[in-house]
């Protein structure tokens, strides 16, 4: 993942390309107005990941799962999908 910076007026002219760049390569585009970075354009999957790690219950569930020492093989998790 990389970060690119673009001026707001340039992004307006190339919005479709900016959206494709974010979606296809998981880049983050920082948007400048009057020389200052004010906003960011990110892929929805990246946003969901960022929101999830801010959820205390989600983070707690990960910590509990790691502490439980219960391990599953890929076959147990994915079943037939893993072996195909």
C-alpha positions as CSV (number, residue, x, y, z in Angstrom):
1,X,0.0,0.0,0.0
2,X,1.3,3.4,-0.8
3,X,0.1,7.0,-0.4
4,X,-0.3,9.5,-3.1
5,X,-1.1,13.2,-2.9
6,X,-3.3,15.0,-5.4
7,X,-4.7,18.5,-5.6
8,X,-8.5,18.7,-5.2
9,X,-8.9,20.4,-8.6
10,X,-6.9,17.7,-10.3
11,X,-8.9,15.0,-8.5
12,X,-12.2,16.6,-9.8
13,X,-10.9,16.3,-13.3
14,X,-9.8,12.7,-12.8
15,X,-12.2,11.4,-10.2
16,X,-12.8,8.1,-12.1
17,X,-9.1,7.4,-12.4
18,X,-8.6,8.3,-8.7
19,X,-11.3,5.9,-7.7
20,X,-9.8,3.1,-9.8
21,X,-6.4,3.8,-8.3
22,X,-7.7,3.4,-4.8
23,X,-9.8,0.3,-5.6
24,X,-7.2,-1.6,-7.7
25,X,-4.0,-1.0,-5.8
26,X,-5.2,-0.3,-2.3
27,X,-3.5,3.1,-2.4
28,X,-4.5,5.9,-0.2
29,X,-4.9,9.3,-1.9
30,X,-4.5,12.4,0.2
31,X,-6.4,15.4,-1.2
32,X,-4.9,18.8,-0.9
33,X,-6.8,22.1,-1.0
34,X,-4.9,25.4,-1.0
35,X,-1.7,23.5,-0.3
36,X,-2.9,21.6,2.8
37,X,-3.9,18.0,3.0
38,X,-7.6,18.0,4.1
39,X,-9.0,14.6,3.1
40,X,-8.2,11.1,2.1
41,X,-9.7,8.7,-0.4
42,X,-9.4,5.0,0.6
43,X,-10.7,1.7,-0.5
44,X,-13.9,0.5,1.4
45,X,-12.1,-2.7,2.5
46,X,-9.3,-0.6,4.0
47,X,-11.8,1.6,5.8
48,X,-13.6,-1.4,7.2
49,X,-10.3,-2.7,8.5
50,X,-9.5,0.6,10.1
51,X,-12.9,0.8,11.8
52,X,-12.7,-2.8,13.0
53,X,-9.4,-2.3,14.8
54,X,-10.9,0.7,16.6
55,X,-13.7,-1.4,18.0
56,X,-12.7,-2.4,21.6
57,X,-14.9,-5.6,21.5
58,X,-13.3,-6.7,18.2
59,X,-9.8,-6.2,19.5
60,X,-10.7,-8.0,22.8
61,X,-12.1,-11.0,20.8
62,X,-8.8,-11.2,18.9
63,X,-6.8,-11.2,22.1
64,X,-9.1,-13.9,23.6
65,X,-8.8,-16.0,20.5
66,X,-5.0,-15.8,20.6
67,X,-4.9,-16.5,24.3
68,X,-7.1,-19.6,24.0
69,X,-4.4,-21.6,22.2
70,X,-7.0,-23.3,20.1
71,X,-5.5,-24.0,16.7
72,X,-7.3,-25.3,13.6
73,X,-5.7,-26.7,10.5
74,X,-6.6,-25.0,7.1
75,X,-8.5,-28.2,6.3
76,X,-10.7,-27.8,9.4
77,X,-11.4,-24.1,8.6
78,X,-11.8,-24.3,4.8
79,X,-12.8,-27.9,4.3
80,X,-12.9,-29.0,0.6
81,X,-12.1,-25.6,-0.6
82,X,-8.6,-25.9,0.8
83,X,-7.8,-29.2,-1.0
84,X,-9.0,-28.1,-4.5
